[in-house]
Amino acid sequence: MVVESSQKNGPETDHHDSSASLVEDRVLAAWHVWLSALATDPEAALSAALVYEALEGDGRTLWLDALDQDAPMINVPKVAIYAPLLAVETEPSRRARIQAALDADEKGCAARVEGRALRGTAAQGDCILALVLPLYLDFVQVLACRVEPMSGFLWVRHDPILRDGEAPCTGTELEGVVLEETPLKPVIEELAHAVLAHRRSGQPLPEALHGFVDLFAPSFEDHA
C-alpha cells in the first residue's frame, strides 16, 4: 500500500520536493548575503549580536553549527561573522569555539584603525569628551560624555558599533560644542578623574560606562 501510494503520488511529490528545495536554496542564499553584509554594515553586525544574545544555549549552538558549514563559503574575513557573537557570548565552551574560528582565519589579522580621542569645551566650562576605539576591520565603538569637572558626568552615550568613517572626528559638533582630535592618554585620564568625581558625589555610574571601567582604572593608580 505504501509503495502504491508513493507511486501514485510520485509526480506531485516530486513537484513538492522541487519547490521545497527551491525555497531552501533561496533561504540559504539570503543567509549568505546577510553574513557577507556583516563585514560592511554596522547595523547588520549589531543585529547579529542582539539576535544571538537573545537565543537560548541550544539556539546559539545551532547558529555556530550553521557557521561551521556556511562560513567557509562566505568570502569575507571570518572576524566579521564571529566577532559580533563573541562580544555577547559568556559561556566558556562556546566562547572557546568562536575564538578558535577567529584564530584559524588569517584574514582576521588585517590591520585595524587606531583609537583616537576628541575633546571640546563648552561655554559653561564643562567639556565633551569622545573616545573612538577599534573593534575589528574598520568598525569602531564610540564613547561620548559630557563632563563637569567637580561633579562628574552630565550624560554618557555609547555607540557599540560604527564604521570608522561615521564616527566623530575633528570638526564634529555635539550639543553646540565643536570637537577636536587630541592625544588619547590625557582624555582617558580626564575620564578617569570624572569617574572618581562622580563616585565621590554619591551618584551611580551611568550604565554606558560599565564596560569601560577597566580602561580608566590604571589612571586611578597612576594618580593615587
Beta strands, then each sheet from edge to edge (+ up, - down):
strand 1: 116-121
strand 2: 127-136
strand 3: 139-148
strand 4: 152-163
strand 5: 173-174
strand 6: 177-178
strand 7: 180-182
sheet 1: 4+ 3- 2+ 1- 7+
sheet 2: 5+ 6-
end
